[in-house]
């Protein structure tokens, strides 16, 4: 059974739209490739996503130790990465003529699941099969082109 683990970070103070720009880049990649991408990204969301990804890897290592199974960290890949909308912080900002305009400070929930890739076993090569050669169709008699 391949090892699976997940981590969730709730109420991150970053809008889901901005977080999704980064999470779309790492979805489906290996953990090492994703961490390398996040380490050099200029986006603030990359730091939050990196924390969640490292937590998921730690959860996978902990689960493998608990179950007394082996785990190859280099074989882990991101099987599911989602950013959902969290609760909005509602604030007001002063506007012209004594009015107040509402501001919504958006938050995000980051969910990352990782799994271990299973190496496919290659079968031994078999002798090539010989296909039957069909006779070519003869042109119809009596017709000239």
N, CA, C and O atoms as CSV, one atom per row, in Angstrom:
chain,resi,resn,atom,element,x,y,z
A,1,UNK,N,N,0.844,-1.183,0.000
A,1,UNK,CA,C,0.000,0.000,0.000
A,1,UNK,C,C,0.888,1.246,0.000
A,1,UNK,O,O,1.755,1.376,0.864
A,2,UNK,N,N,0.691,2.162,-0.951
A,2,UNK,CA,C,1.506,3.362,-0.971
A,2,UNK,C,C,1.160,4.294,0.181
A,2,UNK,O,O,0.001,4.410,0.578
A,3,UNK,N,N,2.182,4.953,0.708
A,3,UNK,CA,C,1.980,5.862,1.831
A,3,UNK,C,C,1.299,7.142,1.358
A,3,UNK,O,O,1.634,7.693,0.309
A,4,UNK,N,N,0.343,7.598,2.148
A,4,UNK,CA,C,-0.352,8.850,1.845
A,4,UNK,C,C,-0.428,9.679,3.119
A,4,UNK,O,O,-0.558,9.143,4.220
A,5,UNK,N,N,-0.346,10.977,2.954
A,5,UNK,CA,C,-0.474,11.889,4.088
A,5,UNK,C,C,-0.995,13.220,3.578
A,5,UNK,O,O,-0.884,13.534,2.393
A,6,UNK,N,N,-1.561,13.991,4.481
A,6,UNK,CA,C,-2.036,15.316,4.083
A,6,UNK,C,C,-1.841,16.310,5.222
A,6,UNK,O,O,-1.669,15.936,6.382
A,7,UNK,N,N,-1.874,17.575,4.854
A,7,UNK,CA,C,-1.750,18.655,5.827
A,7,UNK,C,C,-2.685,19.779,5.395
A,7,UNK,O,O,-2.904,20.007,4.205
A,8,UNK,N,N,-3.227,20.470,6.384
A,8,UNK,CA,C,-4.149,21.579,6.124
A,8,UNK,C,C,-3.691,22.791,6.932
A,8,UNK,O,O,-3.404,22.689,8.125
A,9,UNK,N,N,-3.631,23.918,6.272
A,9,UNK,CA,C,-3.359,25.185,6.965
A,9,UNK,C,C,-4.595,26.051,6.797
A,9,UNK,O,O,-5.000,26.357,5.676
A,10,UNK,N,N,-5.189,26.444,7.907
A,10,UNK,CA,C,-6.438,27.189,7.851
A,10,UNK,C,C,-6.218,28.680,8.128
A,10,UNK,O,O,-5.297,29.072,8.845
A,11,UNK,N,N,-7.078,29.476,7.548
A,11,UNK,CA,C,-7.137,30.927,7.776
A,11,UNK,C,C,-5.816,31.634,7.507
A,11,UNK,O,O,-5.383,32.471,8.299
A,12,UNK,N,N,-5.181,31.301,6.401
A,12,UNK,CA,C,-3.965,31.998,5.986
A,12,UNK,C,C,-4.354,33.380,5.500
A,12,UNK,O,O,-5.303,33.514,4.727
A,13,UNK,N,N,-3.649,34.405,5.932
A,13,UNK,CA,C,-4.014,35.780,5.561
A,13,UNK,C,C,-3.500,36.138,4.179
A,13,UNK,O,O,-2.609,36.974,4.027
A,14,UNK,N,N,-4.068,35.503,3.189
A,14,UNK,CA,C,-3.755,35.780,1.789
A,14,UNK,C,C,-4.995,35.392,0.999
A,14,UNK,O,O,-5.679,34.428,1.345
A,15,UNK,N,N,-5.285,36.130,-0.049
A,15,UNK,CA,C,-6.494,35.839,-0.804
A,15,UNK,C,C,-6.344,34.516,-1.556
A,15,UNK,O,O,-5.247,34.179,-2.002
A,16,UNK,N,N,-7.435,33.765,-1.700
A,16,UNK,CA,C,-7.366,32.475,-2.388
A,16,UNK,C,C,-6.893,32.603,-3.834
A,16,UNK,O,O,-6.208,31.714,-4.340
A,17,UNK,N,N,-7.247,33.680,-4.492
A,17,UNK,CA,C,-6.849,33.877,-5.887
A,17,UNK,C,C,-5.322,33.897,-6.003
A,17,UNK,O,O,-4.758,33.249,-6.885
A,18,UNK,N,N,-4.662,34.631,-5.126
A,18,UNK,CA,C,-3.209,34.731,-5.156
A,18,UNK,C,C,-2.548,33.402,-4.772
A,18,UNK,O,O,-1.499,33.047,-5.310
A,19,UNK,N,N,-3.166,32.674,-3.842
A,19,UNK,CA,C,-2.619,31.376,-3.425
A,19,UNK,C,C,-2.736,30.355,-4.557
A,19,UNK,O,O,-1.838,29.538,-4.761
A,20,UNK,N,N,-3.855,30.411,-5.292
A,20,UNK,CA,C,-4.067,29.438,-6.372
A,20,UNK,C,C,-3.062,29.602,-7.502
A,20,UNK,O,O,-2.732,28.626,-8.176
A,21,UNK,N,N,-2.566,30.826,-7.725
A,21,UNK,CA,C,-1.556,31.045,-8.751
A,21,UNK,C,C,-0.309,30.207,-8.477
A,21,UNK,O,O,0.317,29.697,-9.406
A,22,UNK,N,N,0.045,30.069,-7.210
A,22,UNK,CA,C,1.241,29.307,-6.837
A,22,UNK,C,C,0.926,27.816,-6.767
A,22,UNK,O,O,1.718,26.994,-7.229
A,23,UNK,N,N,-0.213,27.464,-6.199
A,23,UNK,CA,C,-0.516,26.044,-5.985
A,23,UNK,C,C,-0.734,25.321,-7.313
A,23,UNK,O,O,-0.479,24.120,-7.411
A,24,UNK,N,N,-1.205,26.040,-8.338
A,24,UNK,CA,C,-1.380,25.426,-9.652
A,24,UNK,C,C,-0.045,25.026,-10.270
A,24,UNK,O,O,0.018,24.097,-11.075
A,25,UNK,N,N,1.016,25.725,-9.892
A,25,UNK,CA,C,2.339,25.435,-10.438
A,25,UNK,C,C,2.941,24.150,-9.872
A,25,UNK,O,O,3.730,23.492,-10.551
A,26,UNK,N,N,2.582,23.782,-8.642
A,26,UNK,CA,C,3.223,22.622,-8.011
A,26,UNK,C,C,2.364,21.370,-8.030
A,26,UNK,O,O,2.849,20.290,-7.693
A,27,UNK,N,N,1.105,21.489,-8.414
A,27,UNK,CA,C,0.208,20.331,-8.392
A,27,UNK,C,C,0.733,19.232,-9.318
A,27,UNK,O,O,1.010,19.486,-10.490
A,28,UNK,N,N,0.869,18.010,-8.790
A,28,UNK,CA,C,1.312,16.869,-9.585
A,28,UNK,C,C,2.822,16.672,-9.616
A,28,UNK,O,O,3.291,15.637,-10.090
A,29,UNK,N,N,3.595,17.638,-9.125
A,29,UNK,CA,C,5.053,17.522,-9.139
A,29,UNK,C,C,5.541,16.668,-7.975
A,29,UNK,O,O,4.797,16.402,-7.031
A,30,UNK,N,N,6.793,16.243,-8.051
A,30,UNK,CA,C,7.386,15.549,-6.913
A,30,UNK,C,C,7.625,16.565,-5.801
A,30,UNK,O,O,7.686,17.770,-6.049
A,31,UNK,N,N,7.759,16.075,-4.593
A,31,UNK,CA,C,7.917,16.959,-3.446
A,31,UNK,C,C,9.212,17.767,-3.575
A,31,UNK,O,O,9.225,18.959,-3.268
A,32,UNK,N,N,10.292,17.136,-4.021
A,32,UNK,CA,C,11.567,17.849,-4.152
A,32,UNK,C,C,11.478,18.970,-5.193
A,32,UNK,O,O,11.998,20.064,-4.970
A,33,UNK,N,N,10.825,18.704,-6.325
A,33,UNK,CA,C,10.665,19.736,-7.349
A,33,UNK,C,C,9.797,20.886,-6.838
A,33,UNK,O,O,10.083,22.054,-7.101
A,34,UNK,N,N,8.741,20.546,-6.110
A,34,UNK,CA,C,7.837,21.573,-5.589
A,34,UNK,C,C,8.543,22.447,-4.554
A,34,UNK,O,O,8.380,23.667,-4.564
A,35,UNK,N,N,9.323,21.838,-3.664
A,35,UNK,CA,C,10.042,22.616,-2.652
A,35,UNK,C,C,11.083,23.534,-3.299
A,35,UNK,O,O,11.292,24.660,-2.848
A,36,UNK,N,N,11.729,23.046,-4.351
A,36,UNK,CA,C,12.706,23.880,-5.065
A,36,UNK,C,C,12.007,25.069,-5.722
A,36,UNK,O,O,12.515,26.189,-5.682
A,37,UNK,N,N,10.846,24.825,-6.325
A,37,UNK,CA,C,10.086,25.907,-6.954
A,37,UNK,C,C,9.654,26.940,-5.914
A,37,UNK,O,O,9.783,28.143,-6.140
A,38,UNK,N,N,9.139,26.468,-4.773
A,38,UNK,CA,C,8.627,27.370,-3.747
A,38,UNK,C,C,9.747,28.170,-3.079
A,38,UNK,O,O,9.536,29.316,-2.681
A,39,UNK,N,N,10.916,27.582,-2.959
A,39,UNK,CA,C,12.026,28.270,-2.297
A,39,UNK,C,C,12.465,29.505,-3.083
A,39,UNK,O,O,12.906,30.489,-2.489
A,40,UNK,N,N,12.348,29.463,-4.414
A,40,UNK,CA,C,12.819,30.569,-5.236
A,40,UNK,C,C,11.694,31.438,-5.788
A,40,UNK,O,O,11.945,32.341,-6.586
A,41,UNK,N,N,10.468,31.177,-5.373
A,41,UNK,CA,C,9.353,31.991,-5.831
A,41,UNK,C,C,9.315,33.309,-5.054
A,41,UNK,O,O,9.605,33.341,-3.858
A,42,UNK,N,N,8.957,34.391,-5.745
A,42,UNK,CA,C,8.897,35.701,-5.094
A,42,UNK,C,C,7.557,35.948,-4.405
A,42,UNK,O,O,7.413,36.923,-3.668
A,43,UNK,N,N,6.593,35.090,-4.635
A,43,UNK,CA,C,5.244,35.289,-4.094
A,43,UNK,C,C,5.216,35.009,-2.590
A,43,UNK,O,O,5.877,34.088,-2.109
A,44,UNK,N,N,4.448,35.808,-1.857
A,44,UNK,CA,C,4.281,35.596,-0.425
A,44,UNK,C,C,3.562,34.275,-0.152
A,44,UNK,O,O,3.812,33.621,0.861
A,45,UNK,N,N,2.676,33.893,-1.059
A,45,UNK,CA,C,1.912,32.650,-0.894
A,45,UNK,C,C,2.830,31.435,-0.897
A,45,UNK,O,O,2.496,30.414,-0.296
A,46,UNK,N,N,3.978,31.523,-1.558
A,46,UNK,CA,C,4.894,30.384,-1.650
A,46,UNK,C,C,5.398,29.966,-0.269
A,46,UNK,O,O,5.587,28.777,-0.012
A,47,UNK,N,N,5.615,30.931,0.614
A,47,UNK,CA,C,6.096,30.601,1.961
A,47,UNK,C,C,5.044,29.814,2.730
A,47,UNK,O,O,5.361,28.839,3.411
A,48,UNK,N,N,3.791,30.242,2.615
A,48,UNK,CA,C,2.714,29.561,3.324
A,48,UNK,C,C,2.500,28.151,2.783
A,48,UNK,O,O,2.286,27.211,3.549
A,49,UNK,N,N,2.559,28.012,1.475
A,49,UNK,CA,C,2.364,26.698,0.848
A,49,UNK,C,C,3.536,25.782,1.173
A,49,UNK,O,O,3.347,24.581,1.368
A,50,UNK,N,N,4.750,26.339,1.235
A,50,UNK,CA,C,5.930,25.537,1.581
A,50,UNK,C,C,5.807,24.981,2.998
A,50,UNK,O,O,6.155,23.826,3.244
A,51,UNK,N,N,5.312,25.801,3.935
A,51,UNK,CA,C,5.109,25.321,5.302
A,51,UNK,C,C,4.132,24.148,5.336
A,51,UNK,O,O,4.355,23.169,6.048
A,52,UNK,N,N,3.058,24.250,4.570
A,52,UNK,CA,C,2.050,23.201,4.544
A,52,UNK,C,C,2.607,21.932,3.907
A,52,UNK,O,O,2.328,20.827,4.371
A,53,UNK,N,N,3.393,22.092,2.844
A,53,UNK,CA,C,3.983,20.936,2.162
A,53,UNK,C,C,4.976,20.217,3.064
A,53,UNK,O,O,4.990,18.988,3.124
A,54,UNK,N,N,5.805,20.984,3.766
A,54,UNK,CA,C,6.759,20.364,4.695
A,54,UNK,C,C,6.024,19.636,5.825
A,54,UNK,O,O,6.482,18.593,6.291
A,55,UNK,N,N,4.903,20.173,6.259
A,55,UNK,CA,C,4.096,19.517,7.285
A,55,UNK,C,C,3.532,18.193,6.778
A,55,UNK,O,O,3.492,17.209,7.517
A,56,UNK,N,N,3.094,18.167,5.508
A,56,UNK,CA,C,2.563,16.933,4.924
A,56,UNK,C,C,3.659,15.868,4.834
A,56,UNK,O,O,3.396,14.690,5.076
A,57,UNK,N,N,4.884,16.271,4.488
A,57,UNK,CA,C,6.000,15.318,4.415
A,57,UNK,C,C,6.306,14.780,5.807
A,57,UNK,O,O,6.540,13.583,5.974
A,58,UNK,N,N,6.307,15.654,6.801
A,58,UNK,CA,C,6.550,15.216,8.179
A,58,UNK,C,C,5.455,14.268,8.648
A,58,UNK,O,O,5.733,13.305,9.362
A,59,UNK,N,N,4.213,14.532,8.252
A,59,UNK,CA,C,3.105,13.638,8.614
A,59,UNK,C,C,3.279,12.263,7.973
A,59,UNK,O,O,2.978,11.244,8.595
A,60,UNK,N,N,3.766,12.230,6.729
A,60,UNK,CA,C,3.997,10.953,6.046
A,60,UNK,C,C,5.112,10.172,6.737
A,60,UNK,O,O,5.001,8.959,6.917
A,61,UNK,N,N,6.186,10.864,7.124
A,61,UNK,CA,C,7.288,10.201,7.827
A,61,UNK,C,C,6.827,9.654,9.177
A,61,UNK,O,O,7.186,8.542,9.565
A,62,UNK,N,N,6.028,10.450,9.882
A,62,UNK,CA,C,5.524,10.014,11.188
A,62,UNK,C,C,4.619,8.787,11.047
A,62,UNK,O,O,4.706,7.850,11.842
A,63,UNK,N,N,3.758,8.799,10.038
A,63,UNK,CA,C,2.845,7.662,9.827
A,63,UNK,C,C,3.624,6.400,9.463
A,63,UNK,O,O,3.259,5.305,9.890
A,64,UNK,N,N,4.684,6.541,8.684
A,64,UNK,CA,C,5.467,5.356,8.312
A,64,UNK,C,C,6.206,4.797,9.526
A,64,UNK,O,O,6.359,3.582,9.648
A,65,UNK,N,N,6.674,5.686,10.439
A,65,UNK,CA,C,7.325,5.209,11.647
A,65,UNK,C,C,6.322,4.500,12.560
A,65,UNK,O,O,6.646,3.484,13.175
A,66,UNK,N,N,5.107,5.039,12.643
A,66,UNK,CA,C,4.070,4.438,13.486
A,66,UNK,C,C,3.671,3.055,12.982
A,66,UNK,O,O,3.441,2.138,13.771
A,67,UNK,N,N,3.592,2.915,11.656
A,67,UNK,CA,C,3.167,1.646,11.061
A,67,UNK,C,C,4.337,0.700,10.801
A,67,UNK,O,O,4.143,-0.415,10.317
A,68,UNK,N,N,5.553,1.150,11.123
A,68,UNK,CA,C,6.765,0.355,10.925
A,68,UNK,C,C,6.926,-0.061,9.464
A,68,UNK,O,O,7.217,-1.221,9.168
A,69,UNK,N,N,6.735,0.895,8.556
A,69,UNK,CA,C,6.917,0.649,7.131
A,69,UNK,C,C,8.003,1.573,6.602
A,69,UNK,O,O,8.353,2.571,7.234
A,70,UNK,N,N,8.526,1.229,5.444
A,70,UNK,CA,C,9.570,2.067,4.855
A,70,UNK,C,C,8.917,3.149,3.991
A,70,UNK,O,O,7.838,2.953,3.432
A,71,UNK,N,N,9.594,4.284,3.898
A,71,UNK,CA,C,9.092,5.405,3.116
A,71,UNK,C,C,10.256,6.047,2.390
A,71,UNK,O,O,11.251,6.425,3.008
A,72,UNK,N,N,10.129,6.169,1.070
A,72,UNK,CA,C,11.128,6.855,0.273
A,72,UNK,C,C,10.629,8.272,0.026
A,72,UNK,O,O,9.703,8.480,-0.758
A,73,UNK,N,N,11.239,9.242,0.693
A,73,UNK,CA,C,10.783,10.632,0.599
A,73,UNK,C,C,10.961,11.158,-0.823
A,73,UNK,O,O,10.188,12.005,-1.272
A,74,UNK,N,N,11.979,10.661,-1.537
A,74,UNK,CA,C,12.212,11.109,-2.910
A,74,UNK,C,C,11.131,10.624,-3.867
A,74,UNK,O,O,10.988,11.171,-4.961
A,75,UNK,N,N,10.367,9.606,-3.474
A,75,UNK,CA,C,9.312,9.066,-4.337
A,75,UNK,C,C,7.956,9.716,-4.066
A,75,UNK,O,O,6.961,9.345,-4.689
A,76,UNK,N,N,7.903,10.674,-3.150
A,76,UNK,CA,C,6.630,11.329,-2.839
A,76,UNK,C,C,6.297,12.378,-3.896
A,76,UNK,O,O,7.179,13.076,-4.395
A,77,UNK,N,N,5.009,12.477,-4.229
A,77,UNK,CA,C,4.540,13.500,-5.150
A,77,UNK,C,C,3.256,14.102,-4.603
A,77,UNK,O,O,2.610,13.527,-3.727
A,78,UNK,N,N,2.898,15.259,-5.125
A,78,UNK,CA,C,1.699,15.958,-4.649
A,78,UNK,C,C,0.500,15.409,-5.398
A,78,UNK,O,O,0.316,15.682,-6.584
A,79,UNK,N,N,-0.313,14.633,-4.698
A,79,UNK,CA,C,-1.464,14.006,-5.339
A,79,UNK,C,C,-2.682,14.929,-5.362
A,79,UNK,O,O,-3.530,14.815,-6.247
A,80,UNK,N,N,-2.772,15.844,-4.389
A,80,UNK,CA,C,-3.915,16.755,-4.331
A,80,UNK,C,C,-3.467,18.040,-3.664
A,80,UNK,O,O,-2.878,18.020,-2.583
A,81,UNK,N,N,-3.748,19.154,-4.312
A,81,UNK,CA,C,-3.401,20.456,-3.743
A,81,UNK,C,C,-4.543,21.417,-4.049
A,81,UNK,O,O,-4.831,21.705,-5.210
A,82,UNK,N,N,-5.190,21.910,-2.992
A,82,UNK,CA,C,-6.379,22.745,-3.157
A,82,UNK,C,C,-6.270,23.959,-2.241
A,82,UNK,O,O,-5.762,23.871,-1.124
A,83,UNK,N,N,-6.756,25.087,-2.737
A,83,UNK,CA,C,-6.882,26.293,-1.900
A,83,UNK,C,C,-8.356,26.662,-1.873
A,83,UNK,O,O,-8.946,26.957,-2.912
A,84,UNK,N,N,-8.944,26.646,-0.698
A,84,UNK,CA,C,-10.346,27.024,-0.517
A,84,UNK,C,C,-10.419,28.373,0.177
A,84,UNK,O,O,-9.453,28.838,0.781
A,85,UNK,N,N,-11.586,28.987,0.074
A,85,UNK,CA,C,-11.784,30.288,0.689
A,85,UNK,C,C,-12.077,30.129,2.173
A,85,UNK,O,O,-12.877,29.285,2.574
A,86,UNK,N,N,-11.419,30.951,2.981
A,86,UNK,CA,C,-11.635,30.941,4.416
A,86,UNK,C,C,-12.561,32.072,4.825
A,86,UNK,O,O,-13.151,32.722,3.962
A,87,UNK,N,N,-12.702,32.321,6.115
A,87,UNK,CA,C,-13.566,33.418,6.565
A,87,UNK,C,C,-12.968,34.771,6.190
A,87,UNK,O,O,-11.749,34.948,6.186
A,88,UNK,N,N,-13.844,35.715,5.878
A,88,UNK,CA,C,-13.396,37.057,5.507
A,88,UNK,C,C,-13.383,37.942,6.745
A,88,UNK,O,O,-14.303,37.899,7.561
A,89,UNK,N,N,-12.335,38.740,6.875
A,89,UNK,CA,C,-12.295,39.736,7.936
A,89,UNK,C,C,-12.951,40.997,7.385
A,89,UNK,O,O,-12.490,41.548,6.385
A,90,UNK,N,N,-14.016,41.455,8.024
A,90,UNK,CA,C,-14.759,42.604,7.501
A,90,UNK,C,C,-14.332,43.863,8.240
A,90,UNK,O,O,-14.455,43.961,9.461
A,91,UNK,N,N,-13.831,44.817,7.478
A,91,UNK,CA,C,-13.339,46.076,8.028
A,91,UNK,C,C,-13.976,47.238,7.280
A,91,UNK,O,O,-14.594,47.038,6.235
A,92,UNK,N,N,-13.832,48.444,7.803
A,92,UNK,CA,C,-14.348,49.632,7.140
A,92,UNK,C,C,-13.239,50.649,6.985
A,92,UNK,O,O,-12.354,50.777,7.831
A,93,UNK,N,N,-13.312,51.380,5.861
A,93,UNK,CA,C,-12.310,52.392,5.561
A,93,UNK,C,C,-13.029,53.731,5.376
A,93,UNK,O,O,-14.086,53.781,4.746
A,94,UNK,N,N,-12.476,54.797,5.909
A,94,UNK,CA,C,-13.138,56.089,5.730
A,94,UNK,C,C,-13.149,56.515,4.266
A,94,UNK,O,O,-12.187,56.287,3.532
A,95,UNK,N,N,-14.237,57.127,3.859
A,95,UNK,CA,C,-14.384,57.596,2.479
A,95,UNK,C,C,-14.798,59.064,2.511
A,95,UNK,O,O,-14.899,59.673,3.576
A,96,UNK,N,N,-15.033,59.612,1.337
A,96,UNK,CA,C,-15.373,61.035,1.233
A,96,UNK,C,C,-16.700,61.349,1.907
A,96,UNK,O,O,-17.574,60.488,2.006
A,97,UNK,N,N,-16.843,62.557,2.360
A,97,UNK,CA,C,-18.066,63.105,2.961
A,97,UNK,C,C,-18.531,62.302,4.171
A,97,UNK,O,O,-19.733,62.111,4.358
A,98,UNK,N,N,-17.595,61.829,4.994
A,98,UNK,CA,C,-17.940,61.168,6.245
A,98,UNK,C,C,-18.491,59.766,6.107
A,98,UNK,O,O,-18.971,59.192,7.085
A,99,UNK,N,N,-18.431,59.207,4.920
A,99,UNK,CA,C,-18.950,57.842,4.715
A,99,UNK,C,C,-17.880,56.811,5.058
A,99,UNK,O,O,-16.709,57.140,5.246
A,100,UNK,N,N,-18.315,55.555,5.135
A,100,UNK,CA,C,-17.387,54.441,5.358
A,100,UNK,C,C,-17.632,53.400,4.269
A,100,UNK,O,O,-18.777,53.068,3.963
A,101,UNK,N,N,-16.560,52.896,3.696
A,101,UNK,CA,C,-16.699,51.844,2.670
A,101,UNK,C,C,-16.207,50.523,3.251
A,101,UNK,O,O,-15.183,50.482,3.934
A,102,UNK,N,N,-16.936,49.451,2.981
A,102,UNK,CA,C,-16.522,48.154,3.530
A,102,UNK,C,C,-15.317,47.579,2.786
A,102,UNK,O,O,-15.155,47.783,1.583
A,103,UNK,N,N,-14.487,46.862,3.521
A,103,UNK,CA,C,-13.328,46.160,2.957
A,103,UNK,C,C,-13.393,44.724,3.454
A,103,UNK,O,O,-13.654,44.472,4.631
A,104,UNK,N,N,-13.155,43.802,2.557
A,104,UNK,CA,C,-13.109,42.384,2.939
A,104,UNK,C,C,-11.669,41.911,2.829
A,104,UNK,O,O,-11.089,41.908,1.743
A,105,UNK,N,N,-11.098,41.512,3.953
A,105,UNK,CA,C,-9.748,40.947,3.951
A,105,UNK,C,C,-9.921,39.437,3.879
A,105,UNK,O,O,-10.378,38.806,4.832
A,106,UNK,N,N,-9.556,38.871,2.753
A,106,UNK,CA,C,-9.825,37.454,2.487
A,106,UNK,C,C,-8.764,36.549,3.092
A,106,UNK,O,O,-7.595,36.920,3.199
A,107,UNK,N,N,-9.196,35.346,3.489
A,107,UNK,CA,C,-8.284,34.335,4.009
A,107,UNK,C,C,-8.463,33.051,3.212
A,107,UNK,O,O,-9.432,32.895,2.469
A,108,UNK,N,N,-7.513,32.132,3.378
A,108,UNK,CA,C,-7.500,30.895,2.595
A,108,UNK,C,C,-7.283,29.683,3.482
A,108,UNK,O,O,-6.685,29.777,4.554
A,109,UNK,N,N,-7.776,28.550,3.021
A,109,UNK,CA,C,-7.472,27.256,3.610
A,109,UNK,C,C,-6.666,26.485,2.570
A,109,UNK,O,O,-7.137,26.287,1.450
A,110,UNK,N,N,-5.454,26.046,2.927
A,110,UNK,CA,C,-4.584,25.304,2.010
A,110,UNK,C,C,-4.624,23.822,2.407
A,110,UNK,O,O,-4.378,23.482,3.565
A,111,UNK,N,N,-4.932,22.948,1.451
A,111,UNK,CA,C,-4.946,21.506,1.692
A,111,UNK,C,C,-3.996,20.842,0.714
A,111,UNK,O,O,-4.123,21.019,-0.498
A,112,UNK,N,N,-3.043,20.079,1.231
A,112,UNK,CA,C,-2.080,19.368,0.392
A,112,UNK,C,C,-2.050,17.907,0.812
A,112,UNK,O,O,-1.883,17.591,1.990
A,113,UNK,N,N,-2.214,17.017,-0.167
A,113,UNK,CA,C,-2.085,15.579,0.055
A,113,UNK,C,C,-0.923,15.071,-0.778
A,113,UNK,O,O,-0.763,15.443,-1.941
A,114,UNK,N,N,-0.116,14.217,-0.170
A,114,UNK,CA,C,1.003,13.630,-0.903
A,114,UNK,C,C,0.891,12.122,-0.865
A,114,UNK,O,O,0.310,11.558,0.062
A,115,UNK,N,N,1.446,11.472,-1.868
A,115,UNK,CA,C,1.417,10.018,-1.952
A,115,UNK,C,C,2.744,9.540,-2.506
A,115,UNK,O,O,3.502,10.310,-3.095
A,116,UNK,N,N,3.014,8.269,-2.310
A,116,UNK,CA,C,4.262,7.682,-2.792
A,116,UNK,C,C,4.017,7.033,-4.141
A,116,UNK,O,O,3.082,6.250,-4.303
A,117,UNK,N,N,4.868,7.365,-5.114
A,117,UNK,CA,C,4.736,6.756,-6.434
A,117,UNK,C,C,5.172,5.310,-6.353
A,117,UNK,O,O,6.199,4.990,-5.754
A,118,UNK,N,N,4.381,4.434,-6.964
A,118,UNK,CA,C,4.699,3.017,-6.992
A,118,UNK,C,C,5.478,2.747,-8.266
A,118,UNK,O,O,5.031,3.081,-9.363
A,119,UNK,N,N,6.649,2.140,-8.113
A,119,UNK,CA,C,7.466,1.821,-9.290
A,119,UNK,C,C,6.811,0.675,-10.049
A,119,UNK,O,O,6.453,-0.349,-9.467
A,120,UNK,N,N,6.661,0.864,-11.362
A,120,UNK,CA,C,6.054,-0.169,-12.176
A,120,UNK,C,C,7.089,-1.238,-12.496
A,120,UNK,O,O,8.228,-0.928,-12.844
A,121,UNK,N,N,6.683,-2.506,-12.375
A,121,UNK,CA,C,7.575,-3.616,-12.663
A,121,UNK,C,C,7.524,-3.918,-14.145
A,121,UNK,O,O,6.450,-4.124,-14.711
A,122,UNK,N,N,8.692,-3.943,-14.773
A,122,UNK,CA,C,8.742,-4.222,-16.205
A,122,UNK,C,C,8.758,-5.729,-16.427
A,122,UNK,O,O,9.437,-6.468,-15.714
A,123,UNK,N,N,8.008,-6.166,-17.412
A,123,UNK,CA,C,7.988,-7.579,-17.759
A,123,UNK,C,C,9.174,-7.893,-18.653
A,123,UNK,O,O,9.711,-7.015,-19.329
A,124,UNK,N,N,9.578,-9.163,-18.648
A,124,UNK,CA,C,10.684,-9.591,-19.505
A,124,UNK,C,C,10.251,-9.477,-20.965
A,124,UNK,O,O,9.099,-9.764,-21.291
A,125,UNK,N,N,11.159,-9.060,-21.844
A,125,UNK,CA,C,10.783,-8.922,-23.256
A,125,UNK,C,C,10.473,-10.277,-23.880
A,125,UNK,O,O,11.164,-11.265,-23.632
A,126,UNK,N,N,9.431,-10.305,-24.687
A,126,UNK,CA,C,9.031,-11.539,-25.359
A,126,UNK,C,C,9.487,-11.484,-26.805
A,126,UNK,O,O,9.803,-10.423,-27.342
A,127,UNK,N,N,9.512,-12.666,-27.424
A,127,UNK,CA,C,9.894,-12.745,-28.834
A,127,UNK,C,C,8.844,-12.003,-29.662
A,127,UNK,O,O,7.651,-12.088,-29.370
A,128,UNK,N,N,9.283,-11.274,-30.696
A,128,UNK,CA,C,8.311,-10.540,-31.511
A,128,UNK,C,C,7.400,-11.491,-32.275
A,128,UNK,O,O,7.825,-12.541,-32.756
A,129,UNK,N,N,6.143,-11.093,-32.370
A,129,UNK,CA,C,5.173,-11.905,-33.090
A,129,UNK,C,C,5.272,-11.605,-34.577
A,129,UNK,O,O,5.438,-10.457,-34.990
A,130,UNK,N,N,5.167,-12.662,-35.367
A,130,UNK,CA,C,5.247,-12.515,-36.819
A,130,UNK,C,C,3.826,-12.352,-37.346
A,130,UNK,O,O,2.966,-13.204,-37.123
A,131,UNK,N,N,3.598,-11.261,-38.039
A,131,UNK,CA,C,2.269,-10.998,-38.583
A,131,UNK,C,C,2.131,-11.640,-39.956
A,131,UNK,O,O,3.107,-11.758,-40.697
A,132,UNK,N,N,0.922,-12.049,-40.287
A,132,UNK,CA,C,0.668,-12.631,-41.601
A,132,UNK,C,C,0.724,-11.530,-42.649
A,132,UNK,O,O,0.229,-10.422,-42.441
A,133,UNK,N,N,1.325,-11.854,-43.758
A,133,UNK,CA,C,1.397,-10.907,-44.857
A,133,UNK,C,C,0.275,-11.233,-45.825
A,133,UNK,O,O,0.206,-12.338,-46.364
A,134,UNK,N,N,-0.599,-10.270,-46.040
A,134,UNK,CA,C,-1.716,-10.491,-46.955
A,134,UNK,C,C,-1.264,-10.188,-48.379
A,134,UNK,O,O,-0.432,-9.314,-48.618
A,135,UNK,N,N,-1.844,-10.944,-49.325
A,135,UNK,CA,C,-1.510,-10.728,-50.729
A,135,UNK,C,C,-2.128,-9.413,-51.185
A,135,UNK,O,O,-3.243,-9.058,-50.802
A,136,UNK,N,N,-1.378,-8.709,-52.005
A,136,UNK,CA,C,-1.869,-7.442,-52.519
A,136,UNK,C,C,-3.008,-7.683,-53.493
A,136,UNK,O,O,-2.964,-8.636,-54.271
A,137,UNK,N,N,-3.999,-6.857,-53.464
A,137,UNK,CA,C,-5.153,-7.016,-54.356
A,137,UNK,C,C,-4.726,-6.726,-55.793
A,137,UNK,O,O,-4.022,-5.751,-56.059
A,138,UNK,N,N,-5.173,-7.606,-56.736
A,138,UNK,CA,C,-4.837,-7.420,-58.142
A,138,UNK,C,C,-5.819,-6.453,-58.763
A,138,UNK,O,O,-6.999,-6.453,-58.413
A,139,UNK,N,N,-5.338,-5.617,-59.693
A,139,UNK,CA,C,-6.273,-4.696,-60.356
A,139,UNK,C,C,-7.283,-5.465,-61.184
A,139,UNK,O,O,-6.994,-6.571,-61.642
A,140,UNK,N,N,-8.446,-4.907,-61.380
A,140,UNK,CA,C,-9.513,-5.565,-62.147
A,140,UNK,C,C,-9.073,-5.735,-63.582
A,140,UNK,O,O,-8.495,-4.826,-64.176
A,141,UNK,N,N,-9.356,-6.938,-64.156
A,141,UNK,CA,C,-8.955,-7.244,-65.536
A,141,UNK,C,C,-9.831,-6.472,-66.502
A,141,UNK,O,O,-11.021,-6.266,-66.261
A,142,UNK,N,N,-9.227,-6.052,-67.591
A,142,UNK,CA,C,-9.974,-5.389,-68.650
A,142,UNK,C,C,-10.012,-3.881,-68.508
A,142,UNK,O,O,-10.427,-3.196,-69.443
A,143,UNK,N,N,-9.617,-3.365,-67.431
A,143,UNK,CA,C,-9.618,-1.899,-67.278
A,143,UNK,C,C,-8.215,-1.371,-67.450
A,143,UNK,O,O,-7.275,-1.868,-66.828
A,144,UNK,N,N,-8.073,-0.386,-68.275
A,144,UNK,CA,C,-6.781,0.253,-68.430
A,144,UNK,C,C,-6.892,1.668,-67.911
A,144,UNK,O,O,-7.934,2.318,-67.995
A,145,UNK,N,N,-5.831,2.094,-67.399
A,145,UNK,CA,C,-5.826,3.463,-66.862
A,145,UNK,C,C,-4.997,4.365,-67.683
A,145,UNK,O,O,-4.883,5.552,-67.374
